[in-house]
Amino acid sequence: MAQKVITVNVNVYEQSVTNRHSAYEIPFVNKYLDEGWVIKETIHSQTVSNWMNITFILEK
């Protein structure tokens, strides 16, 4: 089985103060999912103040 690891950083507080909920679409992950890769695991952690680091482990 082949694996890929993709790490993205998302600014979780970029929206206005009155709207603290957002949905993000990550083009890099979508590209691999369209090619038949599946998400085996996700790891997330907060980096600096407003940023969230998300690591996707993909498998095919």
DRENMARNU-467402 format. One record per residue: chain; residue number from 0; y negated, x, z negated of N, C-alpha, C in turn. Coordinates in steps of 0.2 Angstrom, whole numbers, plus 2048, in hexadecimal, padded with zeros to 3 digits. Example, Ala and Ser with C-alpha at 12.3 -4.5 7.8 and 13.67 -1.06 7.14 Angstrom:
R   chain     n   n_c2   n_c1   n_c3   ca_c2   ca_c1   ca_c3   c_c2   c_c1   c_c3
R       A     0    81C    842    7D9     816     83E     7D9    810    842    7D9
R       A     1    80B    840    7DD     805     844     7DC    800    840    7D9
//
This chain:
R   chain     n   n_c2   n_c1   n_c3   ca_c2   ca_c1   ca_c3   c_c2   c_c1   c_c3
R       A     0    806    804    800     800     800     800    7FA    804    800
R       A     1    7F5    802    804     7EF     806     804    7EA    803    7FF
R       A     2    7E5    807    7FD     7E0     805     7F8    7D9    807    7FA
R       A     3    7D4    803    7F8     7CD     805     7F9    7CA    804    7F3
R       A     4    7C5    808    7F1     7C0     806     7EB    7B9    806    7EE
R       A     5    7B6    800    7EC     7AF     7FF     7EE    7AB    7FE    7E8
R       A     6    7A6    801    7E7     7A1     800     7E1    79B    7FE    7E4
R       A     7    798    7F8    7E1     791     7F6     7E2    78D    7F5    7DC
R       A     8    787    7F5    7DD     782     7F4     7D7    77E    7EE    7D9
R       A     9    77D    7E9    7D4     77A     7E3     7D5    774    7E3    7D0
R       A    10    76E    7E1    7D2     769     7E0     7CE    769    7D9    7CB
R       A    11    76B    7D8    7C5     76D     7D1     7C2    767    7CD    7C0
R       A    12    761    7D1    7C0     75B     7CD     7BD    755    7CD    7C2
R       A    13    757    7CE    7C9     752     7CE     7CE    74F    7C7    7CF
R       A    14    752    7C1    7CD     750     7BB     7CE    74A    7B9    7C9
R       A    15    747    7B4    7CA     741     7B2     7C6    744    7B0    7BF
R       A    16    73F    7B0    7BA     741     7AF     7B3    744    7A8    7B2
R       A    17    742    7A3    7B6     744     79D     7B5    74B    79B    7B8
R       A    18    74D    7A0    7BC     754     79F     7C0    758    7A6    7BE
R       A    19    75C    7A5    7B9     760     7AB     7B7    767    7AB    7BA
R       A    20    768    7A6    7BF     76F     7A6     7C2    76E    7A7    7C9
R       A    21    773    7AB    7CC     773     7AD     7D3    77A    7AE    7D5
R       A    22    77B    7AD    7DC     782     7AF     7DF    780    7B4    7E4
R       A    23    784    7BA    7E4     783     7BF     7E9    789    7BF    7ED
R       A    24    788    7C1    7F3     78E     7C2     7F8    78D    7C9    7FA
R       A    25    793    7CD    7F9     793     7D4     7FB    796    7D5    801
R       A    26    792    7D7    806     795     7D8     80D    79A    7DD    80E
R       A    27    79A    7E3    80A     79F     7E8     80B    7A6    7E5    808
R       A    28    7A6    7E1    803     7AC     7DE     801    7AF    7D9    805
R       A    29    7AA    7D4    808     7AC     7CF     80D    7AF    7D2    813
R       A    30    7AD    7D8    815     7AF     7DB     81B    7B7    7DD    81A
R       A    31    7B8    7E0    815     7BF     7E2     813    7C4    7DC    812
R       A    32    7C1    7D7    80F     7C5     7D1     80E    7C7    7CE    815
R       A    33    7C2    7CE    819     7C3     7CB     820    7C8    7CF    824
R       A    34    7C9    7D6    822     7CE     7DA     825    7D5    7DA    822
R       A    35    7D5    7D5    81D     7DC     7D4     81A    7DD    7D8    813
R       A    36    7D8    7DB    811     7D9     7DF     80A    7D8    7D9    805
R       A    37    7DB    7DA    7FF     7DB     7D6     7FA    7D8    7D9    7F3
R       A    38    7D4    7D6    7EF     7D2     7D9     7E9    7D7    7D9    7E4
R       A    39    7D9    7DF    7E2     7DE     7E0     7DD    7DB    7E0    7D6
R       A    40    7D5    7E3    7D5     7D2     7E3     7CF    7CB    7E4    7D0
R       A    41    7C7    7E2    7CB     7C0     7E3     7CB    7BE    7E6    7C4
R       A    42    7B9    7EA    7C4     7B7     7ED     7BE    7AF    7ED    7BE
R       A    43    7AC    7EA    7B8     7A5     7EA     7B8    7A2    7EC    7B2
R       A    44    79C    7EF    7B2     799     7F2     7AD    791    7F2    7AE
R       A    45    78E    7F1    7A9     786     7F1     7AA    784    7F9    7AA
R       A    46    780    7FA    7AE     77E     801     7AF    777    802    7AB
R       A    47    772    802    7AE     76B     802     7AB    768    7FB    7AB
R       A    48    765    7F9    7A6     762     7F3     7A4    764    7ED    7A9
R       A    49    761    7EC    7AF     762     7E6     7B3    768    7E7    7B8
R       A    50    76B    7ED    7B8     770     7EE     7BE    777    7ED    7BB
R       A    51    77C    7EA    7BF     783     7E9     7BE    787    7ED    7C3
R       A    52    78B    7F1    7C1     790     7F5     7C5    796    7F1    7C6
R       A    53    798    7F0    7CC     79F     7EC     7CD    7A3    7F1    7D2
R       A    54    7A9    7F2    7CF     7AE     7F6     7D3    7B4    7F2    7D5
R       A    55    7B5    7F1    7DC     7BA     7ED     7DF    7C0    7F2    7E1
R       A    56    7C6    7F1    7DE     7CC     7F5     7E1    7CF    7F0    7E6
R       A    57    7D0    7F2    7EC     7D3     7EE     7F1    7D9    7F1    7F3
R       A    58    7DE    7ED    7F6     7E4     7EF     7F8    7E6    7EB    7FE
R       A    59    7EA    7EF    802     7ED     7EC     808    7F4    7EE    809
//
